[in-house]
Amino acid sequence: MRHAKSDYPTGVADHDRPLASRGIREAGLAGEWLRANLPAIDLVLCSSATRTRQTLDRTEISAPVTYSERLYGASPGTMIDEINRVPDDVGTLLVVGHEPTISSVALGLAEPEGSDRDATERISMKFPTSAIAVLWVPGQWPGLELNGAELTSFHVPR
């Protein structure tokens, strides 16, 4: 999931930017969609940035959270490395991060033949704020590699 729409207050460092009012509303909608359409989330990996923390808070997802400095400004390889560290007993993982990393990771993990083509095309064009890419991972988190998952859907809460 990409963080919700953020604000740009004067004199605030990028890492500390809060959500805009639109972002607060859309993060809530994202949480409603996640609860209605996915299994219960077992663990959340969340960037340490203020806007990602506030996004997660507004989703009202109640799962253990690991906040990671590494996910702020992360390369796709760093994000996959963080995912590879998730324990085997976690069934459903939510990652809350930033663009352009989120779209790169979603597309990089998506196995081209088994993934939803419409979702792939939409992500390729734009991964808006609050958007959610859903991937099914057939194995364990430590073994997840490029083309190792199936992109099943892409949702933009509005």
OpenMM code with the backbone's topology and positions (N, CA, C; nanometers):
from openmm import Vec3, app, unit

residues = "MET ARG HIS ALA LYS SER ASP TYR PRO THR GLY VAL ALA ASP HIS ASP ARG PRO LEU ALA SER ARG GLY ILE ARG GLU ALA GLY LEU ALA GLY GLU TRP LEU ARG ALA ASN LEU PRO ALA ILE ASP LEU VAL LEU CYS SER SER ALA THR ARG THR ARG GLN THR LEU ASP ARG THR GLU ILE SER ALA PRO VAL THR TYR SER GLU ARG LEU TYR GLY ALA SER PRO GLY THR MET ILE ASP GLU ILE ASN ARG VAL PRO ASP ASP VAL GLY THR LEU LEU VAL VAL GLY HIS GLU PRO THR ILE SER SER VAL ALA LEU GLY LEU ALA GLU PRO GLU GLY SER ASP ARG ASP ALA THR GLU ARG ILE SER MET LYS PHE PRO THR SER ALA ILE ALA VAL LEU TRP VAL PRO GLY GLN TRP PRO GLY LEU GLU LEU ASN GLY ALA GLU LEU THR SER PHE HIS VAL PRO ARG".split()
positions = [
    Vec3(0.0847, -0.1186, 0.0000),
    Vec3(0.0000, 0.0000, 0.0000),
    Vec3(0.0884, 0.1238, 0.0000),
    Vec3(0.0502, 0.2186, -0.0846),
    Vec3(0.1177, 0.3479, -0.0804),
    Vec3(0.0492, 0.4345, 0.0252),
    Vec3(0.1271, 0.5176, 0.0927),
    Vec3(0.0700, 0.6083, 0.1919),
    Vec3(-0.0372, 0.6960, 0.1281),
    Vec3(-0.1245, 0.7485, 0.2120),
    Vec3(-0.2316, 0.8370, 0.1664),
    Vec3(-0.1750, 0.9745, 0.1305),
    Vec3(-0.2582, 1.0569, 0.0704),
    Vec3(-0.2185, 1.1903, 0.0252),
    Vec3(-0.1645, 1.2730, 0.1420),
    Vec3(-0.0445, 1.3243, 0.1218),
    Vec3(0.0189, 1.4026, 0.2280),
    Vec3(0.0066, 1.5512, 0.2030),
    Vec3(0.0320, 1.6259, 0.3073),
    Vec3(0.0314, 1.7715, 0.3022),
    Vec3(0.1756, 1.8182, 0.2800),
    Vec3(0.1929, 1.9442, 0.2464),
    Vec3(0.3249, 2.0029, 0.2232),
    Vec3(0.3418, 2.1303, 0.3059),
    Vec3(0.3375, 2.1181, 0.4402),
    Vec3(0.3519, 2.2389, 0.5210),
    Vec3(0.4927, 2.2988, 0.5076),
    Vec3(0.4977, 2.4297, 0.5079),
    Vec3(0.6244, 2.5015, 0.4963),
    Vec3(0.7155, 2.4699, 0.6146),
    Vec3(0.8428, 2.4456, 0.5840),
    Vec3(0.9420, 2.4246, 0.6874),
    Vec3(0.9431, 2.2858, 0.7496),
    Vec3(0.8646, 2.1930, 0.6953),
    Vec3(0.8599, 2.0571, 0.7488),
    Vec3(0.9412, 1.9653, 0.6576),
    Vec3(1.0325, 1.8899, 0.7157),
    Vec3(1.1142, 1.7965, 0.6383),
    Vec3(1.0254, 1.6897, 0.5733),
    Vec3(1.0681, 1.6380, 0.4590),
    Vec3(0.9891, 1.5389, 0.3860),
    Vec3(0.9484, 1.4217, 0.4756),
    Vec3(1.0394, 1.3696, 0.5547),
    Vec3(1.0114, 1.2548, 0.6411),
    Vec3(0.8978, 1.2849, 0.7385),
    Vec3(0.8806, 1.4104, 0.7754),
    Vec3(0.7850, 1.4494, 0.8788),
    Vec3(0.6532, 1.5050, 0.8247),
    Vec3(0.6345, 1.5014, 0.6925),
    Vec3(0.5103, 1.5563, 0.6369),
    Vec3(0.3886, 1.4752, 0.6818),
    Vec3(0.2830, 1.5428, 0.7263),
    Vec3(0.1615, 1.4741, 0.7712),
    Vec3(0.0657, 1.4485, 0.6540),
    Vec3(-0.0424, 1.3790, 0.6844),
    Vec3(-0.1462, 1.3580, 0.5839),
    Vec3(-0.2272, 1.4858, 0.5627),
    Vec3(-0.2729, 1.5028, 0.4412),
    Vec3(-0.3686, 1.6088, 0.4084),
    Vec3(-0.5082, 1.5581, 0.4476),
    Vec3(-0.6062, 1.6461, 0.4515),
    Vec3(-0.7419, 1.6030, 0.4885),
    Vec3(-0.7929, 1.4956, 0.3925),
    Vec3(-0.7636, 1.5078, 0.2644),
    Vec3(-0.8029, 1.4045, 0.1668),
    Vec3(-0.7375, 1.2713, 0.2018),
    Vec3(-0.6110, 1.2747, 0.2436),
    Vec3(-0.5398, 1.1535, 0.2806),
    Vec3(-0.6000, 1.0858, 0.4024),
    Vec3(-0.6428, 1.1644, 0.4987),
    Vec3(-0.7058, 1.1086, 0.6181),
    Vec3(-0.8311, 1.0310, 0.5789),
    Vec3(-0.9121, 1.0905, 0.4926),
    Vec3(-1.0360, 1.0254, 0.4475),
    Vec3(-1.0051, 0.8990, 0.3675),
    Vec3(-0.9118, 0.9084, 0.2726),
    Vec3(-0.8838, 0.7947, 0.1844),
    Vec3(-0.8127, 0.6804, 0.2564),
    Vec3(-0.7326, 0.7106, 0.3571),
    Vec3(-0.6707, 0.6036, 0.4355),
    Vec3(-0.7780, 0.5238, 0.5096),
    Vec3(-0.8797, 0.5931, 0.5586),
    Vec3(-0.9924, 0.5234, 0.6217),
    Vec3(-1.0650, 0.4332, 0.5238),
    Vec3(-1.0856, 0.4832, 0.4013),
    Vec3(-1.1496, 0.4012, 0.2976),
    Vec3(-1.0638, 0.2800, 0.2623),
    Vec3(-0.9327, 0.2998, 0.2598),
    Vec3(-0.8418, 0.1886, 0.2311),
    Vec3(-0.8542, 0.0811, 0.3390),
    Vec3(-0.8605, 0.1218, 0.4634),
    Vec3(-0.8770, 0.0265, 0.5723),
    Vec3(-1.0067, -0.0512, 0.5615),
    Vec3(-1.1148, 0.0176, 0.5264),
    Vec3(-1.2436, -0.0503, 0.5074),
    Vec3(-1.2313, -0.1559, 0.3977),
    Vec3(-1.1660, -0.1201, 0.2867),
    Vec3(-1.1501, -0.2139, 0.1752),
    Vec3(-1.0635, -0.3330, 0.2164),
    Vec3(-0.9535, -0.3070, 0.2859),
    Vec3(-0.8660, -0.4155, 0.3298),
    Vec3(-0.9417, -0.5145, 0.4184),
    Vec3(-1.0178, -0.4635, 0.5147),
    Vec3(-1.0919, -0.5518, 0.6062),
    Vec3(-1.2011, -0.6297, 0.5335),
    Vec3(-1.2626, -0.5699, 0.4326),
    Vec3(-1.3719, -0.6356, 0.3613),
    Vec3(-1.3248, -0.7352, 0.2554),
    Vec3(-1.2015, -0.7194, 0.2053),
    Vec3(-1.1601, -0.7975, 0.0889),
    Vec3(-1.0415, -0.8904, 0.1087),
    Vec3(-0.9739, -0.8818, 0.2223),
    Vec3(-0.8561, -0.9645, 0.2452),
    Vec3(-0.8681, -1.0391, 0.3769),
    Vec3(-0.7911, -1.1477, 0.3908),
    Vec3(-0.7866, -1.2127, 0.5228),
    Vec3(-0.7295, -1.1158, 0.6260),
    Vec3(-0.7506, -1.1463, 0.7512),
    Vec3(-0.6969, -1.0618, 0.8583),
    Vec3(-0.5460, -1.0467, 0.8404),
    Vec3(-0.4984, -0.9252, 0.8579),
    Vec3(-0.3555, -0.8963, 0.8419),
    Vec3(-0.2827, -0.9399, 0.9689),
    Vec3(-0.1755, -1.0176, 0.9501),
    Vec3(-0.0986, -1.0719, 1.0619),
    Vec3(0.0151, -0.9806, 1.1057),
    Vec3(0.0699, -0.9032, 1.0116),
    Vec3(0.1841, -0.8170, 1.0406),
    Vec3(0.1862, -0.7020, 0.9414),
    Vec3(0.2324, -0.5867, 0.9881),
    Vec3(0.2485, -0.4696, 0.9020),
    Vec3(0.3947, -0.4267, 0.9059),
    Vec3(0.4526, -0.4049, 0.7871),
    Vec3(0.5820, -0.3374, 0.7745),
    Vec3(0.5502, -0.1969, 0.7289),
    Vec3(0.5944, -0.0978, 0.8020),
    Vec3(0.5585, 0.0400, 0.7720),
    Vec3(0.6818, 0.1286, 0.7752),
    Vec3(0.6947, 0.2134, 0.6754),
    Vec3(0.8001, 0.3138, 0.6747),
    Vec3(0.7879, 0.3995, 0.8005),
    Vec3(0.8989, 0.4522, 0.8440),
    Vec3(0.9003, 0.5356, 0.9644),
    Vec3(0.8480, 0.6776, 0.9408),
    Vec3(0.8216, 0.7152, 0.8155),
    Vec3(0.7761, 0.8513, 0.7846),
    Vec3(0.6406, 0.8800, 0.8499),
    Vec3(0.6191, 1.0045, 0.8853),
    Vec3(0.4942, 1.0455, 0.9505),
    Vec3(0.3733, 1.0086, 0.8664),
    Vec3(0.3767, 1.0348, 0.7360),
    Vec3(0.2592, 1.0102, 0.6515),
    Vec3(0.2256, 0.8614, 0.6404),
    Vec3(0.3251, 0.7726, 0.6457),
    Vec3(0.2946, 0.6291, 0.6415),
    Vec3(0.2382, 0.5829, 0.7753),
    Vec3(0.2928, 0.6348, 0.8841),
    Vec3(0.2414, 0.6006, 1.0174),
    Vec3(0.0964, 0.6468, 1.0319),
    Vec3(0.0679, 0.7704, 0.9863),
    Vec3(-0.0682, 0.8221, 0.9956),
    Vec3(-0.1630, 0.7448, 0.9035),
    Vec3(-0.1137, 0.7046, 0.7874),
    Vec3(-0.1958, 0.6231, 0.6972),
    Vec3(-0.2352, 0.4938, 0.7663),
    Vec3(-0.1376, 0.4257, 0.8222),
    Vec3(-0.1657, 0.2996, 0.8915),
    Vec3(-0.2635, 0.3216, 1.0055),
    Vec3(-0.2437, 0.4258, 1.0840),
    Vec3(-0.3337, 0.4552, 1.1954),
    Vec3(-0.4767, 0.4736, 1.1463),
    Vec3(-0.4946, 0.5459, 1.0363),
    Vec3(-0.6293, 0.5738, 0.9844),
    Vec3(-0.6955, 0.4516, 0.9206),
    Vec3(-0.6165, 0.3509, 0.8818),
    Vec3(-0.6782, 0.2289, 0.8266),
    Vec3(-0.7471, 0.1488, 0.9353),
    Vec3(-0.7068, 0.1723, 1.0612),
    Vec3(-0.7597, 0.0991, 1.1763),
    Vec3(-0.7329, -0.0512, 1.1652),
    Vec3(-0.6224, -0.0868, 1.0996),
    Vec3(-0.5789, -0.2261, 1.0948),
    Vec3(-0.5157, -0.2578, 1.2295),
    Vec3(-0.5646, -0.3623, 1.2940),
    Vec3(-0.5095, -0.3991, 1.4247),
    Vec3(-0.4243, -0.5247, 1.4072),
    Vec3(-0.2977, -0.5012, 1.3853),
    Vec3(-0.1995, -0.6093, 1.3698),
    Vec3(-0.0675, -0.5578, 1.4253),
    Vec3(0.0204, -0.6478, 1.4633),
    Vec3(0.1535, -0.6026, 1.5057),
    Vec3(0.2214, -0.5254, 1.3925),
    Vec3(0.2998, -0.4241, 1.4305),
    Vec3(0.3638, -0.3364, 1.3318),
    Vec3(0.5146, -0.3321, 1.3563),
    Vec3(0.5894, -0.3399, 1.2476),
    Vec3(0.7327, -0.3132, 1.2512),
    Vec3(0.7555, -0.1862, 1.1712),
    Vec3(0.8006, -0.0800, 1.2380),
    Vec3(0.8334, 0.0448, 1.1698),
    Vec3(0.9792, 0.0371, 1.1256),
    Vec3(1.0044, 0.0720, 1.0005),
    Vec3(1.1387, 0.0567, 0.9454),
    Vec3(1.1885, 0.1849, 0.8811),
    Vec3(1.3009, 0.2334, 0.9299),
    Vec3(1.3691, 0.3468, 0.8654),
    Vec3(1.4107, 0.3086, 0.7240),
    Vec3(1.4427, 0.1802, 0.7057),
    Vec3(1.4900, 0.1334, 0.5749),
    Vec3(1.3838, 0.1480, 0.4662),
    Vec3(1.2549, 0.1493, 0.5022),
    Vec3(1.1496, 0.1595, 0.4010),
    Vec3(1.1274, 0.3031, 0.3533),
    Vec3(1.1810, 0.4000, 0.4262),
    Vec3(1.1713, 0.5392, 0.3825),
    Vec3(1.2835, 0.5622, 0.2810),
    Vec3(1.2477, 0.5920, 0.1581),
    Vec3(1.3464, 0.6127, 0.0523),
    Vec3(1.4124, 0.4849, 0.0062),
    Vec3(1.3476, 0.3723, 0.0324),
    Vec3(1.4064, 0.2420, 0.0015),
    Vec3(1.4138, 0.2146, -0.1480),
    Vec3(1.5143, 0.1387, -0.1853),
    Vec3(1.5191, 0.0831, -0.3207),
    Vec3(1.4285, -0.0395, -0.3213),
    Vec3(1.3874, -0.0867, -0.4389),
    Vec3(1.3074, -0.2100, -0.4434),
    Vec3(1.3786, -0.3277, -0.3756),
    Vec3(1.5100, -0.3384, -0.3945),
    Vec3(1.5844, -0.4470, -0.3316),
    Vec3(1.5797, -0.4412, -0.1799),
    Vec3(1.5867, -0.3202, -0.1246),
    Vec3(1.5791, -0.3041, 0.0212),
    Vec3(1.4413, -0.3439, 0.0716),
    Vec3(1.3356, -0.3059, -0.0005),
    Vec3(1.2007, -0.3424, 0.0425),
    Vec3(1.1831, -0.4939, 0.0377),
    Vec3(1.2303, -0.5574, -0.0668),
    Vec3(1.2196, -0.7035, -0.0750),
    Vec3(1.3010, -0.7683, 0.0363),
    Vec3(1.4162, -0.7121, 0.0684),
    Vec3(1.4966, -0.7639, 0.1791),
    Vec3(1.4194, -0.7552, 0.3110),
    Vec3(1.3488, -0.6468, 0.3344),
    Vec3(1.2666, -0.6329, 0.4553),
    Vec3(1.1555, -0.7381, 0.4560),
    Vec3(1.0931, -0.7613, 0.3411),
    Vec3(0.9881, -0.8633, 0.3308),
    Vec3(1.0469, -1.0018, 0.3568),
    Vec3(1.1654, -1.0277, 0.3059),
    Vec3(1.2307, -1.1581, 0.3262),
    Vec3(1.2593, -1.1879, 0.4728),
    Vec3(1.2584, -1.0869, 0.5582),
    Vec3(1.2849, -1.1048, 0.7015),
    Vec3(1.1594, -1.1369, 0.7822),
    Vec3(1.0446, -1.1364, 0.7157),
    Vec3(0.9177, -1.1629, 0.7850),
    Vec3(0.9138, -1.3104, 0.8264),
    Vec3(0.8707, -1.3393, 0.9495),
    Vec3(0.8643, -1.4783, 0.9962),
    Vec3(0.7689, -1.5650, 0.9130),
    Vec3(0.8007, -1.6923, 0.9064),
    Vec3(0.7217, -1.7875, 0.8278),
    Vec3(0.5772, -1.8001, 0.8737),
    Vec3(0.5489, -1.7708, 1.0011),
    Vec3(0.4134, -1.7889, 1.0513),
    Vec3(0.3188, -1.6738, 1.0147),
    Vec3(0.3690, -1.5725, 0.9459),
    Vec3(0.2846, -1.4610, 0.9012),
    Vec3(0.2173, -1.5013, 0.7699),
    Vec3(0.0843, -1.5030, 0.7718),
    Vec3(0.0100, -1.5398, 0.6521),
    Vec3(-0.0176, -1.4205, 0.5623),
    Vec3(-0.0679, -1.3115, 0.6203),
    Vec3(-0.1029, -1.1924, 0.5430),
    Vec3(-0.0204, -1.0748, 0.5937),
    Vec3(0.0540, -1.0155, 0.5022),
    Vec3(0.1448, -0.9050, 0.5326),
    Vec3(0.0973, -0.7791, 0.4608),
    Vec3(0.0978, -0.6673, 0.5311),
    Vec3(0.0710, -0.5369, 0.4704),
    Vec3(0.1993, -0.4554, 0.4784),
    Vec3(0.2420, -0.4019, 0.3651),
    Vec3(0.3580, -0.3140, 0.3598),
    Vec3(0.3071, -0.1746, 0.3237),
    Vec3(0.3395, -0.0746, 0.4045),
    Vec3(0.2989, 0.0631, 0.3787),
    Vec3(0.4261, 0.1425, 0.3469),
    Vec3(0.4333, 0.1921, 0.2235),
    Vec3(0.5545, 0.2604, 0.1813),
    Vec3(0.5289, 0.3744, 0.0848),
    Vec3(0.6279, 0.3988, 0.0002),
    Vec3(0.6328, 0.5184, -0.0840),
    Vec3(0.6550, 0.4821, -0.2315),
    Vec3(0.6214, 0.5768, -0.3150),
    Vec3(0.6535, 0.5661, -0.4569),
    Vec3(0.7908, 0.6268, -0.4798),
    Vec3(0.8665, 0.5787, -0.5754),
    Vec3(0.8317, 0.4795, -0.6775),
    Vec3(0.8584, 0.3353, -0.6356),
    Vec3(0.8973, 0.3145, -0.5109),
    Vec3(0.9350, 0.1796, -0.4676),
    Vec3(0.8175, 0.0830, -0.4669),
    Vec3(0.7026, 0.1265, -0.4160),
    Vec3(0.5876, 0.0358, -0.4045),
    Vec3(0.5497, -0.0224, -0.5403),
    Vec3(0.5377, 0.0606, -0.6423),
    Vec3(0.4990, 0.0084, -0.7741),
    Vec3(0.6080, -0.0801, -0.8327),
    Vec3(0.7337, -0.0430, -0.8141),
    Vec3(0.8444, -0.1248, -0.8654),
    Vec3(0.8450, -0.2632, -0.8008),
    Vec3(0.8222, -0.2683, -0.6711),
    Vec3(0.8210, -0.3968, -0.6013),
    Vec3(0.7002, -0.4797, -0.6440),
    Vec3(0.5822, -0.4175, -0.6500),
    Vec3(0.4627, -0.4917, -0.6908),
    Vec3(0.4810, -0.5518, -0.8302),
    Vec3(0.5292, -0.4719, -0.9236),
    Vec3(0.5486, -0.5220, -1.0603),
    Vec3(0.6640, -0.6214, -1.0679),
    Vec3(0.7690, -0.5986, -0.9901),
    Vec3(0.8833, -0.6893, -0.9918),
    Vec3(0.8511, -0.8256, -0.9323),
    Vec3(0.7673, -0.8284, -0.8299),
    Vec3(0.7304, -0.9557, -0.7682),
    Vec3(0.6263, -1.0317, -0.8494),
    Vec3(0.5471, -0.9591, -0.9271),
    Vec3(0.4372, -1.0201, -1.0017),
    Vec3(0.4872, -1.1077, -1.1159),
    Vec3(0.4519, -1.2346, -1.1084),
    Vec3(0.4848, -1.3291, -1.2151),
    Vec3(0.3978, -1.2935, -1.3348),
    Vec3(0.4581, -1.2641, -1.4501),
    Vec3(0.3816, -1.2109, -1.5635),
    Vec3(0.2671, -1.2993, -1.6133),
    Vec3(0.2845, -1.4288, -1.6163),
    Vec3(0.1817, -1.5170, -1.6728),
    Vec3(0.0595, -1.5328, -1.5827),
    Vec3(0.0802, -1.5378, -1.4514),
    Vec3(-0.0311, -1.5647, -1.3618),
    Vec3(-0.0974, -1.4423, -1.3032),
    Vec3(-0.0459, -1.3250, -1.3320),
    Vec3(-0.0972, -1.2030, -1.2691),
    Vec3(-0.2082, -1.1376, -1.3499),
    Vec3(-0.2909, -1.0621, -1.2800),
    Vec3(-0.4013, -0.9889, -1.3408),
    Vec3(-0.3445, -0.8813, -1.4336),
    Vec3(-0.3730, -0.8934, -1.5622),
    Vec3(-0.3168, -0.8002, -1.6616),
    Vec3(-0.3672, -0.6580, -1.6436),
    Vec3(-0.4947, -0.6432, -1.6114),
    Vec3(-0.5499, -0.5094, -1.5912),
    Vec3(-0.4803, -0.4403, -1.4735),
    Vec3(-0.4608, -0.5148, -1.3641),
    Vec3(-0.3925, -0.4580, -1.2470),
    Vec3(-0.2501, -0.4195, -1.2824),
    Vec3(-0.1823, -0.5043, -1.3572),
    Vec3(-0.0449, -0.4764, -1.3982),
    Vec3(-0.0377, -0.3489, -1.4822),
    Vec3(-0.1278, -0.3345, -1.5764),
    Vec3(-0.1296, -0.2145, -1.6618),
    Vec3(-0.1589, -0.0897, -1.5813),
    Vec3(-0.2557, -0.0979, -1.4893),
    Vec3(-0.2913, 0.0187, -1.4087),
    Vec3(-0.1753, 0.0620, -1.3199),
    Vec3(-0.1053, -0.0343, -1.2588),
    Vec3(0.0101, -0.0010, -1.1753),
    Vec3(0.1208, 0.0594, -1.2604),
    Vec3(0.1388, 0.0070, -1.3803),
    Vec3(0.2425, 0.0591, -1.4709),
    Vec3(0.2173, 0.2045, -1.5074),
    Vec3(0.0898, 0.2428, -1.5162),
    Vec3(0.0553, 0.3799, -1.5530),
    Vec3(0.0670, 0.4745, -1.4335),
    Vec3(0.0173, 0.4313, -1.3167),
    Vec3(0.0213, 0.5170, -1.1982),
    Vec3(-0.0170, 0.4366, -1.0749),
    Vec3(0.0533, 0.4618, -0.9659),
    Vec3(0.0221, 0.4016, -0.8361),
    Vec3(-0.0137, 0.5177, -0.7438),
    Vec3(-0.1421, 0.5581, -0.7438),
    Vec3(-0.1820, 0.6771, -0.6681),
    Vec3(-0.1686, 0.6597, -0.5164),
    Vec3(-0.1785, 0.7700, -0.4453),
    Vec3(-0.1783, 0.7640, -0.3001),
    Vec3(-0.2944, 0.6771, -0.2526),
    Vec3(-0.2723, 0.6059, -0.1445),
    Vec3(-0.3675, 0.5134, -0.0813),
    Vec3(-0.3930, 0.3860, -0.1606),
    Vec3(-0.3325, 0.3708, -0.2767),
    Vec3(-0.3582, 0.2531, -0.3597),
    Vec3(-0.3006, 0.1272, -0.2971),
    Vec3(-0.3645, 0.0148, -0.3292),
    Vec3(-0.3289, -0.1142, -0.2705),
    Vec3(-0.3106, -0.2164, -0.3822),
    Vec3(-0.1929, -0.2762, -0.3890),
    Vec3(-0.1668, -0.3885, -0.4785),
    Vec3(-0.1730, -0.5148, -0.3936),
    Vec3(-0.2502, -0.6129, -0.4378),
    Vec3(-0.2637, -0.7382, -0.3638),
    Vec3(-0.1898, -0.8467, -0.4403),
    Vec3(-0.0948, -0.9089, -0.3725),
    Vec3(-0.0161, -1.0167, -0.4325),
    Vec3(-0.0321, -1.1433, -0.3493),
    Vec3(-0.0425, -1.2564, -0.4173),
    Vec3(-0.0474, -1.3855, -0.3505),
    Vec3(0.0909, -1.4474, -0.3612),
    Vec3(0.1461, -1.4837, -0.2468),
    Vec3(0.2808, -1.5399, -0.2404),
    Vec3(0.2675, -1.6887, -0.2077),
    Vec3(0.3074, -1.7772, -0.2992),
    Vec3(0.2871, -1.9206, -0.2776),
    Vec3(0.3823, -1.9846, -0.1762),
    Vec3(0.4953, -1.9229, -0.1500),
    Vec3(0.5938, -1.9822, -0.0593),
    Vec3(0.6073, -1.9030, 0.0687),
    Vec3(0.7225, -1.9113, 0.1297),
    Vec3(0.7523, -1.8400, 0.2531),
    Vec3(0.8170, -1.7054, 0.2205),
    Vec3(0.8057, -1.6120, 0.3123),
    Vec3(0.8608, -1.4774, 0.2923),
    Vec3(1.0115, -1.4770, 0.2676),
    Vec3(1.0896, -1.5566, 0.3407),
    Vec3(1.2353, -1.5526, 0.3175),
    Vec3(1.2773, -1.5939, 0.1757),
    Vec3(1.1946, -1.6720, 0.1086),
    Vec3(1.2286, -1.7174, -0.0256),
    Vec3(1.1684, -1.6348, -0.1375),
    Vec3(1.0964, -1.5281, -0.1030),
    Vec3(1.0311, -1.4472, -0.2055),
    Vec3(1.1339, -1.3755, -0.2918),
    Vec3(1.1209, -1.3917, -0.4227),
    Vec3(1.2113, -1.3305, -0.5196),
    Vec3(1.1302, -1.2650, -0.6306),
    Vec3(1.1984, -1.1956, -0.7215),
    Vec3(1.1327, -1.1369, -0.8376),
    Vec3(1.0544, -1.2446, -0.9117),
    Vec3(0.9385, -1.2067, -0.9626),
    Vec3(0.8461, -1.2964, -1.0327),
    Vec3(0.7983, -1.4112, -0.9450),
    Vec3(0.8026, -1.3938, -0.8133),
    Vec3(0.7669, -1.5009, -0.7211),
    Vec3(0.6281, -1.4908, -0.6615),
    Vec3(0.5455, -1.4009, -0.7119),
    Vec3(0.4111, -1.3828, -0.6578),
    Vec3(0.3125, -1.3609, -0.7725),
    Vec3(0.1859, -1.3661, -0.7397),
    Vec3(0.0799, -1.3409, -0.8377),
    Vec3(0.0058, -1.2139, -0.7970),
    Vec3(0.0061, -1.1148, -0.8853),
    Vec3(-0.0691, -0.9912, -0.8615),
    Vec3(-0.2156, -1.0222, -0.8887),
    Vec3(-0.2978, -1.0181, -0.7818),
    Vec3(-0.4378, -1.0575, -0.7966),
    Vec3(-0.5328, -0.9403, -0.8114),
    Vec3(-0.4974, -0.8235, -0.7565),
    Vec3(-0.5845, -0.7068, -0.7721),
    Vec3(-0.5107, -0.5788, -0.7389),
    Vec3(-0.5725, -0.4694, -0.7804),
    Vec3(-0.5203, -0.3356, -0.7546),
    Vec3(-0.6404, -0.2477, -0.7248),
    Vec3(-0.6380, -0.1823, -0.6092),
    Vec3(-0.7532, -0.1012, -0.5675),
    Vec3(-0.7063, 0.0394, -0.5288),
    Vec3(-0.7816, 0.1387, -0.5751),
    Vec3(-0.7554, 0.2784, -0.5393),
    Vec3(-0.8780, 0.3294, -0.4651),
    Vec3(-0.8688, 0.3449, -0.3325),
    Vec3(-0.9865, 0.3890, -0.2549),
    Vec3(-1.0143, 0.5372, -0.2761),
    Vec3(-1.1324, 0.5666, -0.3197),
    Vec3(-1.1741, 0.7057, -0.3406),
    Vec3(-1.3161, 0.7236, -0.2960),
] * unit.nanometer
topology = app.Topology()
chain = topology.addChain("A")
for resn in residues:
    res = topology.addResidue(resn, chain)
    for name in ("N", "CA", "C"):
        topology.addAtom(name, app.Element.getBySymbol(name[0]), res)
